[in-house]
Amino acid sequence: MDTPDSMAAALIDRILTGAADLTLATLRADGSPHASTVNFAHSGWQLYTAISLDSGKAHDINHDHRVALTVNLPYSDWHDIQGLAIDGEAAFVTDPQELARVAALLRSKLPAFDTIIERPHVLPWPGMLFLRITPHTVSLLDYTRGYGHTERYRIAPEESGGAA
């Protein structure tokens, strides 16, 4: 499995920039899967979201950091589908500098956070955890190149980095 070339990386970035939400799959303590939709922002290969402190996702990730997710651009016909299926790992963001960067990313992409958070400049946001998702593999779906067209890439640890 190769790493993405510049054209694939540009399309992946366009999908991550253009999509408002992703479907995040975690593993419960009993091993059963749990999927839910969350808003997100990204910086490079790192994806970030805010989740509820006592959510199923938080409990799942505390038990097992492995995650899978899908993200798609809006489309009106299956010929236009462009999306991603990503396997990776999730970690709670705890570093104060990274918390500030993540909050800025989320507020920039999702201004609604300012309306649901009582004090958006106070970090961490009360009742929320910030989550960093580091991809290991990315499947790029691009049906504009034919039905079912998928390319699978490995994201090397030095490419995925750590903090934004």
Summary of the structure (lengths in Angstrom):
residues: 164
radius of gyration: 15.8
end to end distance: 25.1
largest distance: 47.2
contacts: 486
relative contact order: 0.23
helix: 30%
strand: 38%
